[in-house]
Amino acid sequence: MDTPAQPSEAAAAEKITAQDRIEITEILSFSSHLLDNRQWDMFGEVFVPEVELVTQLGEFTGPAGVRAYLERIDLSRYPATHTLNTIVEAVDADTAVAWSRMLLLSWDRRAVGGDFVDTFRRTGHGWRIARRAVAPRNDRASAELAEGGFAPDPYAYALFDDAVLAATEQARR
Amino acid sequence: MSAVPEAAAAPSPRWERVPVADALEIGTVLARCARLVDARAWDELGRVFAEDAVLAAPDGTAAGLAGIVERARADTLEPHHVTDTVLRRLDGDRVRAWSKWFLVRGDGAVLGGEQLDLLVRTPDGWRIAERRIARPDPERRDAGAALGVADFLA
């Protein structure tokens, strides 16, 4: 099986501490709370100022770009964003890639899902998201592609591997 | 540390992190609480709530373990999932926890809300001393009933 850029669990565990892992997942959780509260003025708490957002609608930059993306997808349809089942892959002492499941609840009592792949950077104020790749999963468009059925999603695996490789490359420089 | 510090935005200065060992224990209490309620294990509720815990929800308040059980019995109680917990250390023995929850009903409908907890360290471990439950109203599409960052930092 092709598994690039996968350091052993033991080696990865030494790069960042358990406290770092807790803080990374807390930043992810806090980002969900900020999205639910439309708390645009506090995006600096979770994103770096030049955050890159890679989405099905293209790429967006900075907290203003994140907001523009959320307006494009009409976040107002969804009262809640849940981020869960996070895997944290440490790249080096100041870099980690987190792969999470996301669940959006809609006002009509349905849910849509997908993945977030977040590249984290340690800053002077703690861990922040420097890049987020969003992969909707089994949404209407992909279900149509799969002729109405469940759409398996190989893309998130690739997104995760790509993010780890890119962060590793960047860390080497 | 290699990164250049960015301008600090609130609430960082007021958000003191919880040490990892406590954070893991508190996460277990929150998950266990969902399990106990799902299982209707009322006599074990003391493993997660403090004796004098206070529960405040849009439809009323309950105090003490017996009061919480009485209120919980009256609810429909589909299995709920707890996600997105953020923790803030108030002092060595008190922690604020802000989480989301969602539940999947028998007909497949998904409902969600939030909970804001105060956890206290007791000789038996961390316990929920206060819980505020918020539930946006899908009929009114009213997210105003939700909890906010200000509640978490209060």
Interface residues (C-beta under 8 A of the other chain):
Chain A: T17 A18 Q19 R21 I22 E23 E26 L28 S29 F30 S32 H33 L34 D36 N37 Q39 D41 M42 F43 G44 E45 V48 P49 P79 A80 H82 T83 L84 D94 L103 L105 W107 D108 R109 R110 A111 R121 R122 T123 G124 H125 G126 R128
Chain B: M1 S2 A3 V4 P5 E6 A7 A8 A9 A10 P11 S12 R17 V18 P19 V20 A23 L24 H81 T83 D84 T85 V86 L87 W98 K100 F102 A109 V110 L111 G112 G113 P136 P138 R141 A143 A146 G148 V149 F152
